[in-house]
Amino acid sequence: MALLAERFGLREGLDEVTGTDLLMMLSSSSPYLTLRSYGWTGEQYTDWLTDTLAKQLLAHPGRR
């Protein structure tokens, strides 16, 4: 998380410990398996996870 924070900056009010918790929870197998069981494709899941992590973690989602 420190590298992510250094490179992109974390969103306001988010510390590295909480950011790590969110990253681990959202990218665990449970959301993946649940969404796949609802008929999502692997690509849909990847797109959702990428977008969700960027919005939840980064100071400026979509910027590089």
Short mmCIF file of the C-alpha atoms (twelve columns), coordinates in Angstrom:
data_MODEL
# 
_entry.id   MODEL 
# 
loop_
_atom_site.group_PDB 
_atom_site.id 
_atom_site.type_symbol 
_atom_site.label_atom_id 
_atom_site.label_alt_id 
_atom_site.label_comp_id 
_atom_site.label_asym_id 
_atom_site.label_seq_id 
_atom_site.Cartn_x 
_atom_site.Cartn_y 
_atom_site.Cartn_z 
_atom_site.pdbx_PDB_model_num 
ATOM 1  C CA . MET A 1  0.000   0.000   0.000   1 
ATOM 2  C CA . ALA A 2  2.917   2.350   0.673   1 
ATOM 3  C CA . LEU A 3  4.012   2.140   -2.961  1 
ATOM 4  C CA . LEU A 4  0.477   2.829   -4.165  1 
ATOM 5  C CA . ALA A 5  0.220   5.786   -1.783  1 
ATOM 6  C CA . GLU A 6  3.573   7.173   -2.959  1 
ATOM 7  C CA . ARG A 7  2.896   6.738   -6.639  1 
ATOM 8  C CA . PHE A 8  -0.771  7.761   -6.891  1 
ATOM 9  C CA . GLY A 9  -1.756  9.210   -3.525  1 
ATOM 10 C CA . LEU A 10 -4.590  7.884   -1.400  1 
ATOM 11 C CA . ARG A 11 -7.995  9.521   -1.347  1 
ATOM 12 C CA . GLU A 12 -8.587  12.085  1.369   1 
ATOM 13 C CA . GLY A 13 -9.240  10.577  4.783   1 
ATOM 14 C CA . LEU A 14 -7.875  7.130   3.875   1 
ATOM 15 C CA . ASP A 15 -4.854  5.831   5.754   1 
ATOM 16 C CA . GLU A 16 -2.635  2.978   4.568   1 
ATOM 17 C CA . VAL A 17 -4.004  0.474   7.097   1 
ATOM 18 C CA . THR A 18 -7.630  1.045   6.076   1 
ATOM 19 C CA . GLY A 19 -6.617  1.120   2.403   1 
ATOM 20 C CA . THR A 20 -4.952  -2.264  2.811   1 
ATOM 21 C CA . ASP A 21 -8.079  -3.634  4.487   1 
ATOM 22 C CA . LEU A 22 -10.244 -2.435  1.567   1 
ATOM 23 C CA . LEU A 23 -7.823  -3.809  -1.012  1 
ATOM 24 C CA . MET A 24 -7.718  -7.227  0.634   1 
ATOM 25 C CA . MET A 25 -11.490 -7.447  1.126   1 
ATOM 26 C CA . LEU A 26 -12.488 -6.292  -2.354  1 
ATOM 27 C CA . SER A 27 -9.916  -8.430  -4.153  1 
ATOM 28 C CA . SER A 28 -10.575 -11.601 -2.156  1 
ATOM 29 C CA . SER A 29 -12.125 -14.638 -3.785  1 
ATOM 30 C CA . SER A 30 -15.582 -14.103 -2.271  1 
ATOM 31 C CA . PRO A 31 -16.676 -11.120 -4.412  1 
ATOM 32 C CA . TYR A 32 -15.202 -12.799 -7.495  1 
ATOM 33 C CA . LEU A 33 -16.988 -16.092 -6.921  1 
ATOM 34 C CA . THR A 34 -20.263 -14.387 -6.021  1 
ATOM 35 C CA . LEU A 35 -20.309 -12.214 -9.123  1 
ATOM 36 C CA . ARG A 36 -19.283 -15.116 -11.354 1 
ATOM 37 C CA . SER A 37 -22.163 -17.170 -9.902  1 
ATOM 38 C CA . TYR A 38 -24.492 -14.312 -10.927 1 
ATOM 39 C CA . GLY A 39 -23.292 -14.702 -14.499 1 
ATOM 40 C CA . TRP A 40 -20.594 -12.028 -14.659 1 
ATOM 41 C CA . THR A 41 -17.693 -12.714 -17.003 1 
ATOM 42 C CA . GLY A 42 -14.104 -12.523 -15.870 1 
ATOM 43 C CA . GLU A 43 -13.727 -9.341  -17.901 1 
ATOM 44 C CA . GLN A 44 -16.758 -7.722  -16.235 1 
ATOM 45 C CA . TYR A 45 -15.345 -8.573  -12.816 1 
ATOM 46 C CA . THR A 46 -11.921 -7.188  -13.708 1 
ATOM 47 C CA . ASP A 47 -13.445 -3.955  -15.022 1 
ATOM 48 C CA . TRP A 48 -15.594 -3.578  -11.892 1 
ATOM 49 C CA . LEU A 49 -12.712 -4.332  -9.514  1 
ATOM 50 C CA . THR A 50 -10.342 -1.936  -11.274 1 
ATOM 51 C CA . ASP A 51 -12.911 0.869   -11.184 1 
ATOM 52 C CA . THR A 52 -13.939 0.165   -7.590  1 
ATOM 53 C CA . LEU A 53 -10.382 -0.007  -6.256  1 
ATOM 54 C CA . ALA A 54 -9.431  3.208   -8.036  1 
ATOM 55 C CA . LYS A 55 -12.439 5.049   -6.580  1 
ATOM 56 C CA . GLN A 56 -12.015 3.625   -3.088  1 
ATOM 57 C CA . LEU A 57 -8.250  4.033   -2.807  1 
ATOM 58 C CA . LEU A 58 -6.844  6.708   -5.078  1 
ATOM 59 C CA . ALA A 59 -6.774  10.470  -4.643  1 
ATOM 60 C CA . HIS A 60 -7.394  11.013  -8.353  1 
ATOM 61 C CA . PRO A 61 -9.016  7.926   -9.944  1 
ATOM 62 C CA . GLY A 62 -8.428  7.740   -13.661 1 
ATOM 63 C CA . ARG A 63 -5.307  9.916   -13.626 1 
ATOM 64 C CA . ARG A 64 -1.798  8.595   -14.135 1 
# 
